[in-house]
Amino acid sequence: MRVSLPHSLGSEEVRRRMHAHGHEIGSYFPPGMATVETDWPHEDRMDLFITAAGQQIDGGIDIFDDKVVIDLDLPAILGFLRGTLERAVRKHGGKLLEKS
C-alpha cells in the first residue's frame, strides 16, 4: 500500500517534525492494538515495523521536498483492511506533518 502526502514544508522541516513526533505513530492505533518501532537508515527514510492483530507490517516513510510517501507491506490476511488503513494513514500522516 502506498500513500503520497503532498506538503510545502521542504524536506528539512519534514525531517525535523518526523524526528520530533515519529514516536507518536503508535498512538494512532487503539490502545493495545499495535506496537510500532521506527528506525532511520538515512535522513530521508524512516523505516516502520508495526505489529497489529498478530501480523507484522513492514514499511517506511520517504521524505521528499514536496511530498512524503508512506509504503506499507500488508500481509494478505490484512488485505481487506487496505481502504480503512489508507484513510487512516492520510488522516494521521497529515496530522503528523502539521505538528511543528
N, C-alpha and C positions, 0 to 999 in steps of 0.2 A: 504494500500500500504506500502510495506516495502523495504527499500533500505539500503544495507550494504556497507559502505565505509572503506576499509582497510587502515591502517596507521602504521607508525613505530615510532610515536612520544611519545608513552606512555600516560597513561590516565591523568597524572598530567599536561602535556603540552597541551593536547587537552582541558582539563577543562579551563586552563588559556586563551587559544585562544578563546574558546567559550564565556567565560565571557567578554573578551575584544571586541569581534566582533559580538556577537549574535544579538545585536541591528540592525545589517545591513541586517538581513534576509528580512525585509520588502522591502528593496531597490531592491531585486531581481525580484520583480513584476513590471510591467509597472506602472508609476505614476497614483495614484488614483484607481488602480485595486484591491488592497487588503490592509488590515491592519493586523499587526502581533503583538501579545503580547506574552511575554515569562515569565516563572516562573521557579525557581529552587527548586523543592521539596526536593532534596538532591543533593549532589555534583556530582553524575554521571548521573543525569537526568535533562534535560531542557524540560519542557512542552511547547507546542506551541498551540496558539489559533489564528487561521487565519480566517478572513472573506474575501471571494473572490466571486465575482459575486453574492452577496447577500446570499451566503451559508457559514455556519460555518464548518470549518475543524479543528478538534482537533487532536493532535498528540504529538510527542515528539522525543527527541534525547537522546539515551542512549550511554554512553561513556564506552568503554572497553579498555584494554591495547593495543589491536591490531586492533580495528575497532570501527566505530561509526555506530549505527543502527538508521535510521530515519524511524519512523512509522507515517503515516497519515491516518486518518479515512475519506475517501472520501464519501460524500453523494452520493447516487445512481444517482442523477441528474448530477453529475460531473464525473461519471464513464467513460464516453467517452474520458475524458482528461487524463486518467491514464498514458498512454505511454508518452505523452508530459510532464506530471508532473514528472514522473520518470527520464526522461532525464534531466530536469531542476534541479532536486534535486541532481543528480550525478554531474552535471557541477558546480553548485553553492556551493553545500556541499563540494566538493573538493577544491574549491577556498577558502572557509572559513577555511578549515584546513591548507591551505598553508600560510595564513597570520600569521605573528609572532607578 
